[in-house]
Amino acid sequence: MTFPELVQKRVSVRDYTSQPIEEQKINQLLDMGRLAPSAVNYQPWRFVVITSDKGRQAVYSCYPREWIKPAPLFILVCGNRDESWKRKTDNKDHLDIDMGIVIEHICLAATELDLGSCIICNFDTEICRASFNLPENIEPVAILSIGYPTNPDIFTTTPKKRKGISEIVLRESF
Ligand SMILES: Cc1cc2nc3c(=O)[nH]c(=O)nc-3n(C[C@H](O)[C@H](O)[C@H](O)COP(=O)(O)O)c2cc1C
């Protein structure tokens, strides 16, 4: 699969079968995350892999939506603010940029393996912190729901709703 094909194929999936994800595929997702670039190569990410009933229930408590219930796998993607690069000139913390890149690496890797995924950020971070024992300096950035889509055609039939190039691109100057 070419990169344009992979990008076209990735879509937020919110309808999963409960079929467990093969351990080899879970490892592949984590490895593709591990290889993501980061500012100064600090790699400030941590991944909490959640497959147990107890863990999945805890995810539901931070993000109570019926559609996540069957998902067999969640990856809680966390960032370590103590490890992220802060630019000297203005102290800008680059954690969020690093995390966005690693999250998309994992979602694209999932897509390539015919796994549906959805990035979830609209969750209760306090419940999440308590449920998964996150230390103070570790920020829960996103929960990735992952599973085989109930309808595998979702990869090819979902229209892309995006702004046109002319709406977002400027040449030479804003
Ligand atoms: C940073 C970020 C946060 C998101 N949070 C949620 C979320 O909490 N719940 C949800 O259902 N989708 C969430 N999404 C998925 C977006 O709604 C989705 O990516 C967007 O509508 C584009 O659709 P597509 O992913 O199918 O191309 C999030 C996506 C991103 C990038």
The ligand as an SDF file (V2000), in Angstrom:
LIG
                    3D

 31 33  0  0  0  0  0  0  0  0999 V2000
   -6.9420   15.6510   18.5470 C   0  0  0  0  0  0  0  0  0  0  0  0
   -8.1610   14.8650   18.1680 C   0  0  0  0  0  0  0  0  0  0  0  0
   -9.1260   14.6070   19.1210 C   0  0  0  0  0  0  0  0  0  0  0  0
  -10.2520   13.8440   18.8030 C   0  0  0  0  0  0  0  0  0  0  0  0
  -11.1450   13.5220   19.8010 N   0  0  0  0  0  0  0  0  0  0  0  0
  -12.2240   12.7610   19.4870 C   0  0  0  0  0  0  0  0  0  0  0  0
  -13.1260   12.3560   20.5060 C   0  0  0  0  0  0  0  0  0  0  0  0
  -12.9720   12.6670   21.6860 O   0  0  0  0  0  0  0  0  0  0  0  0
  -14.1950   11.5930   20.1460 N   0  0  0  0  0  0  0  0  0  0  0  0
  -14.3900   11.1870   18.8510 C   0  0  0  0  0  0  0  0  0  0  0  0
  -15.3740   10.4780   18.6000 O   0  0  0  0  0  0  0  0  0  0  0  0
  -13.5300   11.5450   17.8630 N   0  0  0  0  0  0  0  0  0  0  0  0
  -12.4610   12.3170   18.1480 C   0  0  0  0  0  0  0  0  0  0  0  0
  -11.5660   12.6640   17.1690 N   0  0  0  0  0  0  0  0  0  0  0  0
  -11.7870   12.2100   15.7690 C   0  0  0  0  0  0  0  0  0  0  0  0
  -12.2000   13.3780   14.8390 C   0  0  0  0  0  0  0  0  0  0  0  0
  -13.5390   13.6980   15.0690 O   0  0  0  0  0  0  0  0  0  0  0  0
  -11.9480   12.9490   13.3880 C   0  0  0  0  0  0  0  0  0  0  0  0
  -10.5800   12.6700   13.1940 O   0  0  0  0  0  0  0  0  0  0  0  0
  -12.3550   14.0360   12.3850 C   0  0  0  0  0  0  0  0  0  0  0  0
  -13.7490   14.2590   12.4590 O   0  0  0  0  0  0  0  0  0  0  0  0
  -11.9900   13.6630   10.9470 C   0  0  0  0  0  0  0  0  0  0  0  0
  -12.6140   12.4360   10.5840 O   0  0  0  0  0  0  0  0  0  0  0  0
  -11.7560   11.1580   10.1410 P   0  0  0  0  0  0  0  0  0  0  0  0
  -10.8050   10.8280   11.2830 O   0  0  0  0  0  0  0  0  0  0  0  0
  -12.7720   10.0770    9.9460 O   0  0  0  0  0  0  0  0  0  0  0  0
  -11.0080   11.4790    8.9120 O   0  0  0  0  0  0  0  0  0  0  0  0
  -10.4380   13.3850   17.4780 C   0  0  0  0  0  0  0  0  0  0  0  0
   -9.4460   13.6480   16.5200 C   0  0  0  0  0  0  0  0  0  0  0  0
   -8.3270   14.3610   16.8550 C   0  0  0  0  0  0  0  0  0  0  0  0
   -7.2580   14.5900   15.8170 C   0  0  0  0  0  0  0  0  0  0  0  0
  1  2  1  0
  2  3  1  0
  2 30  2  0
  3  4  2  0
  4  5  1  0
  4 28  1  0
  5  6  2  0
  6  7  1  0
  6 13  1  0
  7  8  2  0
  7  9  1  0
  9 10  1  0
 10 11  2  0
 10 12  1  0
 12 13  2  0
 13 14  1  0
 14 15  1  0
 14 28  1  0
 15 16  1  0
 16 17  1  0
 16 18  1  0
 18 19  1  0
 18 20  1  0
 20 21  1  0
 20 22  1  0
 22 23  1  0
 23 24  1  0
 24 25  2  0
 24 26  1  0
 24 27  1  0
 28 29  2  0
 29 30  1  0
 30 31  1  0
M  END
$$$$
